[in-house]
Amino acid sequence: MSIKLSICITTYNRGRFIGETLDSILGQMVSGVELVIVDGASPDNTPEVMAQYLLRYPEIRYFREQTNSGVDGDYDKAVGYARGEYCWLMTDDDLLCPKAISRVLESINGEFDLVVVNSEVRNVDFSRVLETRLLKFTSDREYATKDGEEFFSEVANYLSFIGGVVMKRSVWLERDRSSYYGTLFIHVGVIFQHPPINRVKVIADPLIIIRYGNAMWTSRGFEIWMFKWPRLIWSFPDFSDQSKFAVCAKEPWRPIKKLILYRATGGYTVSEYRHFIAVRTKGLSRVVYMAIAMFPAAIANVFVSLYCVFVNRNARSVLYDLSRSRNATWISRFLARFL
């Protein structure tokens, strides 16, 4: 039987969550679809959880690695193990919406090298909707070769979420992957390297529910979003500076407002200042950045929470982050429930 779609999941220490993810997928499985799971040597109970699913669903192909290769290496392995014409790079703690697989199967007709799937964002237990559409499209879009610049500027920021990527396997395998190991965004490197992938369809309806606030890299958020992500985006030679800036600033850490936000959530401390900021600044700006790193985080948390409620009421995800931060007070938690 030929496999049209491989749903490729990489997992690490998600024994508490992966069962719910699998339940959302397995009820939709049809002929021509396989589920490939790469376990990057999880030390938790992931193997025991998977053993129970393998007893009931022998069609699952589970690969437990002896060592952890990192998120980039493990996704590359998953595509290598897959047998489908297309690979959906699904995450290990989010959910597929009902009929998501059938909707994707309708789109992967061989015409497109890449299909991008939109997402809804909820809180960590899925009880509250934070974003009805993470990608603010209301109708499907297609991008041809001539639209590469437009696709990059409009969609690249959303693609920081790997779960929305459905790519033709042959295209993935013929492109450079190893250069993007360690970036945490191998799929973005594969998509936008030279020559960029331009035969693209974007499905506007959310087919994934993101469990927001459960990312394993949260403690490294400042490094990732202020340095790793912009370094990757600005490395692609085929796109204009204007398009790159539409995705993210080259040095997003410079605005004081941004640093205050990270201070409020606990992501920016004296440690981050010394490691990332001090070597890149001098004079008065260095003094200001140091002062922000030393400012009482709980007070910053309250002020930024008030800002989200009374000035920027669309910042629901930010307010959620503030309320779950170790610096949160009863005020920020109350405001998060209020909004």
C-alpha positions as CSV (number, residue, x, y, z in Angstrom):
1,M,0.0,0.0,0.0
2,S,1.4,3.4,-0.9
3,I,1.6,5.9,1.9
4,K,0.4,9.4,1.0
5,L,1.0,11.1,4.4
6,S,3.4,10.4,7.3
7,I,2.6,12.2,10.5
8,C,6.0,12.6,12.1
9,I,6.2,13.3,15.8
10,T,9.4,13.8,17.7
11,T,9.1,13.5,21.5
12,Y,11.2,14.0,24.6
13,N,9.9,13.7,28.2
14,R,6.3,14.1,27.2
15,G,4.8,11.0,28.8
16,R,2.2,13.2,30.5
17,F,1.0,14.7,27.3
18,I,1.7,12.5,24.3
19,G,-1.3,10.2,24.9
20,E,-3.8,13.1,24.5
21,T,-2.0,14.1,21.2
22,L,-2.1,10.5,19.9
23,D,-5.8,10.2,20.8
24,S,-6.6,13.3,18.7
25,I,-4.7,11.7,15.7
26,L,-5.5,8.0,15.8
27,G,-9.3,8.5,15.5
28,Q,-8.7,10.2,12.2
29,M,-6.3,7.7,10.6
30,V,-7.3,6.3,7.2
31,S,-5.7,4.2,4.6
32,G,-2.6,5.8,3.1
33,V,-1.6,7.6,6.4
34,E,1.0,6.4,8.9
35,L,2.2,7.7,12.2
36,V,5.9,7.8,12.9
37,I,7.2,8.7,16.4
38,V,10.9,9.3,17.2
39,D,11.6,9.3,21.0
40,G,14.8,11.1,21.7
41,A,15.9,8.8,24.6
42,S,13.2,10.2,27.0
43,P,14.1,9.3,30.6
44,D,10.5,9.6,31.8
45,N,7.6,7.2,31.3
46,T,7.3,7.8,27.5
47,P,8.3,4.2,26.6
48,E,5.7,2.8,28.9
49,V,3.0,5.1,27.5
50,M,3.9,4.2,24.0
51,A,3.9,0.5,24.8
52,Q,0.2,0.7,25.7
53,Y,-0.6,2.5,22.4
54,L,1.5,0.0,20.4
55,L,-0.6,-2.9,21.8
56,R,-3.8,-1.2,20.5
57,Y,-2.5,0.4,17.4
58,P,0.2,-1.7,15.7
59,E,0.2,0.7,12.7
60,I,2.2,3.2,14.9
61,R,5.9,3.1,14.0
62,Y,7.8,4.0,17.2
63,F,11.6,4.5,17.1
64,R,13.3,5.0,20.5
65,E,16.7,6.4,20.0
66,Q,19.7,5.6,22.2
67,T,20.8,9.2,22.4
68,N,19.0,12.5,22.0
69,S,20.0,14.3,18.8
70,G,18.1,17.5,19.6
71,V,14.9,18.7,18.1
72,D,16.4,19.3,14.7
73,G,18.2,16.0,14.4
74,D,15.2,14.0,15.6
75,Y,12.8,15.6,13.1
76,D,15.3,14.9,10.4
77,K,15.4,11.3,11.5
78,A,11.6,11.1,11.6
79,V,11.4,12.2,8.0
80,G,14.1,9.6,7.1
81,Y,12.1,6.9,8.8
82,A,8.9,8.0,7.1
83,R,7.5,6.3,4.0
84,G,4.9,8.8,2.9
85,E,5.0,11.2,-0.1
86,Y,4.4,14.0,2.4
87,C,5.5,14.4,6.0
88,W,3.5,16.4,8.6
89,L,5.9,17.6,11.3
90,M,3.5,17.3,14.2
91,T,4.3,18.3,17.8
92,D,4.1,16.0,20.8
93,D,1.7,17.9,23.1
94,D,-0.7,19.6,20.8
95,L,-4.0,18.3,19.3
96,L,-5.3,17.8,15.8
97,C,-8.8,19.3,15.3
98,P,-11.5,16.9,14.0
99,K,-11.1,16.1,10.3
100,A,-7.7,17.7,10.2
101,I,-6.1,14.7,8.4
102,S,-8.8,14.6,5.7
103,R,-8.4,18.3,5.1
104,V,-4.7,17.9,4.6
105,L,-5.1,14.9,2.3
106,E,-7.3,17.0,0.1
107,S,-4.5,19.5,-0.3
108,I,-1.5,17.3,-0.9
109,N,-2.2,16.5,-4.5
110,G,1.5,16.6,-5.7
111,E,1.1,20.2,-6.9
112,F,2.6,21.7,-3.8
113,D,6.0,21.2,-2.2
114,L,4.7,22.6,1.1
115,V,1.4,22.9,2.8
116,V,1.1,25.2,5.9
117,V,-1.6,24.4,8.4
118,N,-3.0,27.1,10.6
119,S,-3.5,26.8,14.4
120,E,-5.6,27.8,17.3
121,V,-3.9,28.7,20.6
122,R,-5.2,27.6,24.0
123,N,-3.9,27.6,27.5
124,V,-2.0,24.7,28.9
125,D,-5.0,22.6,29.8
126,F,-7.0,23.7,26.7
127,S,-9.7,25.3,28.8
128,R,-9.3,28.8,27.3
129,V,-8.8,30.1,23.8
130,L,-6.0,32.6,23.6
131,E,-5.8,33.0,19.8
132,T,-8.5,31.8,17.4
133,R,-6.1,31.9,14.5
134,L,-2.4,32.2,15.1
135,L,-1.9,32.9,11.4
136,K,-4.4,35.8,10.6
137,F,-5.6,34.4,7.3
138,T,-9.3,34.0,6.8
139,S,-9.1,32.2,3.4
140,D,-6.6,29.7,1.9
141,R,-3.7,31.1,-0.1
142,E,-1.4,29.8,-2.7
143,Y,2.1,31.0,-3.5
144,A,3.9,30.3,-6.8
145,T,7.6,30.7,-7.5
146,K,7.1,34.4,-8.3
147,D,5.5,34.9,-4.8
148,G,8.5,33.8,-2.8
149,E,9.1,37.2,-1.2
150,E,5.5,37.6,-0.3
151,F,5.3,34.1,1.2
152,F,8.4,34.8,3.3
153,S,7.2,38.1,4.7
154,E,3.6,36.9,5.4
155,V,4.2,33.3,6.7
156,A,7.8,32.9,8.0
157,N,7.0,34.2,11.5
158,Y,4.2,31.7,11.9
159,L,6.6,28.9,10.8
160,S,8.4,29.3,14.1
161,F,5.8,26.7,15.0
162,I,6.9,23.5,13.4
163,G,3.5,21.7,13.8
164,G,2.1,23.6,10.9
165,V,4.5,22.2,8.3
166,V,3.5,19.5,5.8
167,M,6.3,19.0,3.3
168,K,6.9,16.7,0.4
169,R,9.4,14.2,1.7
170,S,11.6,14.1,-1.4
171,V,12.0,17.9,-1.3
172,W,13.1,17.7,2.4
173,L,15.6,15.0,1.7
174,E,17.2,16.7,-1.3
175,R,17.9,19.9,0.7
176,D,20.6,20.9,3.2
177,R,19.5,19.9,6.7
178,S,22.7,19.5,8.7
179,S,23.6,23.2,8.5
180,Y,20.5,23.9,10.6
181,Y,21.1,21.4,13.4
182,G,21.2,23.4,16.6
183,T,19.1,26.3,15.3
184,L,15.9,24.7,16.8
185,F,14.1,25.5,13.6
186,I,15.5,23.1,11.0
187,H,12.3,23.2,9.0
188,V,12.6,27.0,8.5
189,G,16.1,26.5,7.2
190,V,15.0,23.7,4.9
191,I,12.1,25.9,3.5
192,F,13.9,29.2,3.0
193,Q,17.4,28.1,2.0
194,H,18.4,28.7,-1.6
195,P,16.5,28.1,-3.7
196,P,13.5,28.7,-1.6
197,I,10.4,26.5,-1.7
198,N,7.8,28.5,-3.5
199,R,5.0,26.1,-4.5
200,V,3.0,26.5,-1.3
201,K,-0.5,26.3,-0.1
202,V,-1.7,27.8,3.3
203,I,-4.8,26.3,4.9
204,A,-6.4,29.2,6.7
205,D,-8.8,27.2,8.9
206,P,-7.1,26.1,12.2
207,L,-6.4,22.3,12.1
208,I,-4.2,22.2,15.2
209,I,-4.8,23.3,18.8
210,I,-1.6,24.5,20.4
211,R,-1.1,23.9,24.1
212,Y,0.5,27.3,24.9
213,G,2.9,27.6,27.8
214,N,4.2,24.1,27.7
215,A,7.3,24.5,25.5
216,M,10.4,22.8,26.7
217,W,12.6,25.8,25.7
218,T,10.7,28.4,27.8
219,S,13.7,28.8,30.1
220,R,15.8,29.7,27.1
221,G,13.2,32.0,25.5
222,F,15.3,35.2,25.7
223,E,18.2,33.6,23.9
224,I,16.0,31.9,21.3
225,W,13.7,34.8,20.3
226,M,16.2,37.6,20.8
227,F,19.2,35.9,19.1
228,K,18.7,32.5,17.6
229,W,15.5,33.2,15.7
230,P,16.6,36.6,14.2
231,R,20.0,35.2,13.3
232,L,18.3,32.5,11.3
233,I,15.8,34.7,9.6
234,W,18.4,37.3,8.6
235,S,20.7,34.6,7.2
236,F,18.6,33.8,4.1
237,P,20.1,35.6,1.0
238,D,17.1,35.4,-1.3
239,F,14.9,37.9,0.6
240,S,15.1,41.6,1.0
241,D,15.8,43.3,4.3
242,Q,12.3,44.8,4.2
243,S,10.8,41.3,4.1
244,K,13.1,40.0,6.9
245,F,12.2,43.0,9.1
246,A,8.5,42.1,8.5
247,V,9.3,38.7,10.2
248,C,11.5,40.1,13.0
249,A,13.9,42.9,13.7
250,K,17.6,42.1,13.2
251,E,18.3,43.0,16.9
252,P,14.9,42.7,18.6
253,W,16.5,42.9,22.1
254,R,17.3,46.6,21.7
255,P,13.9,48.2,22.4
256,I,13.5,48.9,26.1
257,K,9.9,47.8,26.0
258,K,10.9,44.4,24.9
259,L,13.4,44.0,27.7
260,I,10.9,45.2,30.3
261,L,8.5,42.5,29.0
262,Y,11.2,39.8,29.4
263,R,12.0,41.2,32.9
264,A,8.4,40.9,33.8
265,T,8.2,37.2,32.8
266,G,11.5,36.4,34.3
267,G,13.3,35.8,31.0
268,Y,15.7,38.7,31.4
269,T,17.9,38.8,34.4
270,V,21.4,39.9,35.3
271,S,22.7,36.6,33.9
272,E,21.1,37.3,30.4
273,Y,22.5,40.9,30.6
274,R,26.0,39.7,31.2
275,H,25.9,36.9,28.7
276,F,24.1,38.6,25.8
277,I,23.7,42.3,26.3
278,A,26.8,43.7,28.0
279,V,29.1,42.6,25.2
280,R,26.9,44.3,22.6
281,T,26.3,47.7,24.2
282,K,28.3,50.6,25.7
283,G,27.8,53.9,27.5
284,L,24.4,55.0,28.7
285,S,22.5,52.2,26.9
286,R,24.5,49.6,28.8
287,V,23.6,51.3,32.1
288,V,19.9,51.3,31.1
289,Y,19.9,47.6,30.1
290,M,21.6,46.7,33.3
291,A,19.1,48.7,35.3
292,I,16.2,46.8,33.7
293,A,17.9,43.5,34.5
294,M,18.1,44.6,38.2
295,F,14.6,46.2,38.4
296,P,12.2,44.2,40.7
297,A,10.6,41.6,38.5
298,A,7.4,41.4,40.4
299,I,6.8,45.1,40.0
300,A,7.6,44.9,36.3
301,N,5.1,42.0,36.1
302,V,2.3,44.1,37.6
303,F,3.0,47.1,35.3
304,V,3.1,45.1,32.1
305,S,-0.1,43.2,33.1
306,L,-1.9,46.5,33.6
307,Y,-0.6,47.7,30.2
308,C,-2.0,44.5,28.6
309,V,-5.4,45.1,30.2
310,F,-5.9,48.8,29.7
311,V,-3.7,49.6,26.6
312,N,-3.2,46.4,24.5
313,R,-6.2,44.2,25.2
314,N,-5.3,41.9,22.3
315,A,-2.2,40.7,24.1
316,R,-4.0,37.7,25.6
317,S,-1.0,35.3,25.2
318,V,1.4,37.9,26.8
319,L,-1.0,38.3,29.8
320,Y,-1.2,34.5,30.1
321,D,2.6,34.3,30.2
322,L,2.7,37.1,32.8
323,S,0.2,35.3,35.0
324,R,2.1,32.0,34.9
325,S,5.5,33.6,35.4
326,R,7.4,32.9,38.6
327,N,7.2,36.7,39.1
328,A,3.4,36.7,38.9
329,T,1.5,38.3,41.8
330,W,-2.2,38.0,42.7
331,I,-2.7,41.2,40.6
332,S,-1.4,39.7,37.3
333,R,-3.3,36.4,37.9
334,F,-6.5,38.3,38.6
335,L,-6.1,40.5,35.5
336,A,-5.4,37.4,33.4
337,R,-8.7,35.9,34.5
338,F,-10.5,39.2,34.1
339,L,-9.4,39.6,30.4
